[in-house]
């Protein structure tokens, strides 16, 4: 019987969010191990790759067969999960950035609309506006919208999964070819932006997650010890990204041509997916730790932690609590847990109840 919930994967969310935090606030100096730790920490943006593979897996695991699939309920559930806290924090960020007169210019209003509609991630000029790290939510939302179409195609042609990354990345290049000379606020303005910051460039990570879901549901067994093999290769590929750094030209390995291949193909396929498979199917120290109550709680609140680790709340912590790296980190985690327990979880449950009630009334009405 298929499982409905994987506590170990919830715990992984906490690790992924912490990785991104370390990437943004690198605590290691060049004098520590010759700068190796500092260079390695630069590549912990790969926490985002963990999120993308996990999203591909979870959505495909739950919906890929499209049995009794309700499009409206699916999209409303996705919105209920992602949108409320993002809207609240984006609006808070805008308010804090306004002058004391609270006058808002047309340009600021447009940027706000692009943010709350998740469209800002298609424009290089706006990708880091307001809640800067929210660019990744444009990538996620694009996947959520396209996922039912991808699943429909996979049901018809199973081997289509091998072609999807090629087709999606090629479509990304096509968009760049069409719009790069338009000079419209950086809308698909160049190859690097498309490959790093849009769904089409990051699609392989989601497709790997989909493939993992199909593998798990097919009950195919991989050799024992996959957890440790996946963990080893994950560290190896992140270390490889560090080795690719050439600070005179490429401050991060992901900016190199081969680094893009490592981050969007090798790391998800041979590292993260194997690690996830092991967590799902094997009992190990990793699964015990990541499935513990502490890590599950941190994983559940990791979405808020991800949204607040940069921006106004982090600035508030630095100003009124402490600028100490560790104290700041712990404070943000505590704030995330409080916001999750008091706002996000109750609001999400309320919205889901309303969605289920609405769906039931529609079904009953259709039978009348």
Buried (B, 14 or more C-beta within 10 A) or exposed (E): EEEEEBBBBBBBBBBBBBBBBBBBBBEBEEEEEEBBBBBBBBBBBBBBBBBBBBBBBBBBBEBBBEEEEEEEBBBBBBBBBBBBBBEBBBBBBBEEBEEEEEEBEEEBEEBBEBBBEBBBBBBBBBBBBBBEBBBBBBBBBBBBEBBBEBBEBBEEEEEEBEEBBEEBBEBBBEBBEEBBEEEEBBBBBEBBBBBBBBBBBBBBBBBBBBBBBBBBEEEEEBEEEBBBBBBBBBEBBBBBBBEBBEEEEBEBBBBBEEBBBBBBBBBBBBBBBBBBBBBBBBEBEBBEEBBBEEBBBBBBBBBBBBBBBBBBBBEBBBEEBEEEEEEBBBBBBEBBBEBBEEBBEEBBEEBBEEBEEEBEEEEEEEEE
